[in-house]
Structure formats: structure tokens, C-alpha cells
Amino acid sequence: MTIAGGRRRRGRRGLPTALAALALALVTACGAPTAHPAPSTTVPSTMPPVAPPPPVAAVPPGPPAAGLHAGPGTLATYSVQPQAAPGACRYRWVGTDPLPDPSCTPGATNPQVTRADLASTVCAAGWTATVRPPTTVTGPEKVASASAYGYLGPSSTAEYDHLVPLELGGDPNDPANLWLEPNDRPGATSFTNSKDGLENRLRALVCDGRLPLATAQLAIAGDWVAALQVYGT
């Protein structure tokens, strides 16, 4: 159609068709709307994963914790006690220092000596003489102990020793607390040996309140040579 002035008037009927075609093209190009999963409500942990602990292996029951049993204690009258069979016991050696066989001589304490009565027992001067068995008892026991340990050295320098000494509350005549102790000092002419000095040192520490009685007893019974290195003489 021509309007005044000679211009041709654009037709309006093609516009809706063009718009519809454009919309169809856009839908085809973009595709259907993409569905997005719902946001997770789980809060991510900032800690690294922890591995579960390994399974604990079953441990068979063993002997009770190491310790010293209490012997009969101080008696009004002592009798000769049987010793282990000949050759049944074996010395252990740390250089020239002997240690007893723990299966024969583990040590034993006097139940009548406690922390509460130290002043009237082990710390009292001369007390050990009141509880020591007579030589008529310890003499035969010493011979039998030498046989049990297979000791062939001189008897005059080997002490029939209380592993836990009387001055630390050791039992006076329990076989578990007595052994034939070879002398560790070359050329010895008496019973005196290195363990004697340790016994005196431990008694002084106990009576001065610087060492518990039980600690001293366990130390000297377990390994008197090691205890000597720790506490000296």
C-alpha cells in the first residue's frame, strides 16, 4: 500500500509469525530446563577420616605381677627346712657377682615387719640378732643349699645368705629367702661380700625415710647387682 508522499507502508501481519519462529528457535537451541538435585543438608566434615583401631589379640592369662610372698616370720623355735633337690638350682652371673636362681630363691618377707613398726624392728639396733635362726638350724641348711646349687667352692667364704636381708624385713628361715652365696671378692678370707654393703645402704635409706621398705625389698630380691649400681654402698 502507498501512502501520501510516496512511501510504502510496512505490513504488520508478518510480525507475529516472526516472533513465534524466534521463540521456537530459542527453545530448540536451549532445550528443556535442566533439573538440579536438591542441595544436601549434610555438613561436610573438616576432620580427616579416622581409621578404626586394630583388633586386640586375646592374651592368655599369665602369672600374677612379680612380688614377694610372706614367709612364716619370726618364730620362737626354728627347725631345719628342706632345700631344693641336689643340682636343681642354677646360679646366674653378672661378671663375678652371683645371683640366685629365682625358681629356688625368689625371696620372702617377714610379715611381722611393716612400715608402721620400722622403729622397733629393722631400724632398732640389735634387732636382727633377736630373729636370726641358730647355726644348729642354718648349718645343715647351708650344706643342703650348696648341694642344690652345685656349689663346690670353699664353704668358709660362702655365705648362707638371706636374699632379702633381715635388716630389710626378710623372712628368717623360709627356704625361698635363703641361698648359698659364693663370694664375689677374689682372695676373700671371710663371708663379707659386696651384697653386704648394699644391705647396709638400703637399710639406712629406709630408716631415714628416703626409700619405701617394699621398694628396697623388691630391688635387692630382683637383682641385687643392678640395685648396687643404683643405690651404691
C-alpha positions in Angstrom: 0.0 0.0 0.0 1.2 3.5 -0.9 0.6 6.4 1.4 0.8 10.1 0.7 4.3 11.2 0.0 5.1 8.1 -2.0 6.2 5.8 1.0 5.2 2.2 1.1 3.6 1.2 4.4 5.1 -1.9 6.1 2.7 -4.8 6.7 2.0 -5.8 10.3 0.7 -9.3 9.6 4.3 -10.8 9.4 5.4 -9.7 12.8 3.6 -12.3 15.0 4.9 -15.1 12.7 8.4 -13.9 13.0 8.2 -13.7 16.8 6.8 -17.2 17.0 9.6 -18.5 14.9 12.2 -16.8 17.0 10.8 -18.3 20.3 10.7 -21.8 18.7 14.3 -21.4 17.7 15.4 -20.3 21.2 13.6 -23.3 22.8 15.1 -25.7 20.3 18.6 -24.3 20.9 18.5 -24.3 24.7 16.5 -27.5 25.2 14.3 -28.2 28.1 15.2 -26.8 31.5 17.8 -28.9 33.4 16.6 -30.3 36.7 19.1 -29.7 39.5 19.3 -32.0 42.6 18.2 -30.6 45.9 21.0 -29.2 48.0 22.4 -31.7 50.5 21.7 -31.0 54.2 24.8 -32.9 55.3 27.5 -30.7 56.6 30.9 -31.8 55.2 33.4 -32.7 58.0 36.6 -30.8 58.1 38.3 -33.6 60.1 40.3 -36.3 58.2 38.8 -39.8 58.3 40.0 -41.8 61.3 40.8 -45.5 60.7 39.2 -47.9 63.2 41.5 -49.3 65.8 43.1 -52.7 65.1 41.6 -55.7 66.8 43.0 -56.6 70.1 44.5 -60.0 70.2 43.4 -62.2 73.0 46.1 -62.6 75.7 46.2 -65.8 77.6 46.1 -65.3 81.4 49.6 -65.3 82.9 51.2 -65.3 86.3 50.4 -62.5 88.7 52.6 -59.5 88.9 56.0 -60.1 90.3 56.3 -59.7 94.1 57.5 -61.3 97.2 55.5 -63.7 99.3 55.4 -63.5 103.1 57.1 -66.3 104.9 56.3 -67.8 108.3 58.0 -64.9 110.0 59.8 -64.8 113.4 59.3 -68.0 115.3 60.0 -68.9 118.9 61.8 -72.0 117.7 63.2 -72.7 114.3 63.7 -76.1 112.6 65.8 -77.2 109.7 63.9 -76.6 106.5 64.1 -78.9 103.4 66.0 -77.4 100.5 65.7 -78.0 96.7 67.0 -81.3 95.3 70.7 -81.6 94.5 71.6 -79.8 91.3 68.1 -78.3 90.9 69.2 -74.7 91.2 71.5 -72.6 88.9 73.5 -69.5 89.7 73.2 -66.5 87.4 76.4 -64.4 87.0 77.0 -60.8 86.2 80.7 -60.8 85.9 82.0 -62.2 89.2 78.7 -61.3 91.0 76.4 -64.2 91.7 72.6 -64.1 91.5 70.4 -66.8 92.9 68.0 -69.0 90.8 64.6 -67.2 91.0 62.8 -70.6 90.8 64.6 -71.7 94.0 65.3 -68.4 95.8 62.8 -65.7 94.8 62.9 -64.0 98.2 60.4 -63.9 101.1 59.5 -61.2 103.6 58.8 -61.3 107.3 55.1 -60.5 107.8 55.8 -59.1 111.3 57.8 -56.2 109.8 55.7 -53.4 108.4 56.1 -49.7 107.6 54.3 -48.9 110.9 56.8 -50.7 113.1 60.2 -49.9 111.5 61.5 -48.1 114.5 61.0 -51.1 116.8 62.2 -53.7 114.2 64.7 -53.3 111.4 65.7 -49.8 112.4 66.3 -50.8 116.0 69.9 -51.6 116.9 70.5 -55.3 117.6 67.0 -56.3 116.4 68.2 -58.8 113.8 70.0 -60.9 116.4 66.7 -61.5 118.1 65.1 -63.1 115.0 68.1 -64.9 113.4 67.9 -68.7 113.5 70.7 -70.5 115.3 73.6 -72.2 113.5 72.3 -75.6 114.6 69.5 -74.9 112.1 71.2 -72.9 109.4 74.3 -75.1 109.3 72.6 -78.2 107.9 70.5 -76.0 105.6 73.7 -74.4 104.2 75.1 -77.8 103.3 71.8 -78.8 101.5 71.7 -75.4 99.7 75.2 -75.9 98.4 74.2 -79.2 97.0 71.1 -77.7 95.4 73.2 -75.1 93.7 76.0 -77.4 92.9 78.5 -75.2 94.8 82.0 -76.7 95.0 84.0 -73.8 96.4 85.2 -73.2 99.9 82.4 -73.1 102.5 84.4 -70.7 104.7 83.9 -67.8 102.4 80.4 -68.6 101.0 77.6 -67.1 103.0 74.3 -68.8 103.6 72.6 -65.6 102.7 69.1 -64.1 103.3 68.3 -62.7 99.8 66.0 -60.2 101.4 68.2 -59.5 104.5 66.9 -59.5 108.0 67.7 -55.8 108.3 65.2 -55.2 105.4 62.5 -57.4 106.8 63.4 -60.6 105.1 62.0 -63.9 106.4 64.4 -65.5 108.9 64.1 -69.2 107.8 62.0 -69.5 104.7 63.9 -71.6 102.1 62.6 -69.2 99.4 64.7 -66.5 101.1 68.0 -68.4 101.7 70.8 -69.5 99.3 74.4 -70.4 99.3 76.1 -67.2 98.0 79.6 -67.5 96.5 81.9 -64.7 97.5 82.4 -62.2 94.6 85.6 -60.9 96.0 88.8 -62.5 94.8 91.0 -63.8 97.6 88.2 -63.4 100.2 89.0 -64.8 103.6 85.6 -64.3 105.2 81.9 -64.2 104.4 82.0 -60.4 103.7 81.0 -59.6 100.2 79.6 -56.8 98.0 76.0 -57.5 98.7 76.6 -56.8 102.4 77.4 -53.2 101.7 74.2 -52.8 99.7 72.1 -54.2 102.5 73.5 -51.6 104.9 72.9 -48.8 102.4 69.3 -49.8 101.8 68.6 -50.1 105.5 69.9 -46.6 106.0 67.7 -45.2 103.2 64.7 -47.0 104.6 65.3 -45.9 108.2 65.9 -42.3 107.1 62.6 -42.3 105.3 64.1 -41.8 101.9 63.1 -45.2 100.4 60.0 -47.3 101.0 60.6 -50.7 102.6 58.8 -52.6 99.8 60.9 -50.8 97.2 64.1 -51.8 98.9 62.9 -55.4 99.3 62.0 -55.8 95.7 65.2 -54.2 94.4 67.5 -56.5 96.3 65.5 -59.6 95.7 65.0 -59.0 92.0 68.7 -58.2 91.1 71.0 -57.1 93.8 73.8 -56.4 91.4 71.6 -53.9 89.5 70.4 -52.4 92.8 74.1 -51.9 93.8 74.6 -49.7 90.7 71.5 -47.6 91.6 71.9 -47.2 95.4 75.6 -47.8 96.0 77.1 -48.9 99.3 
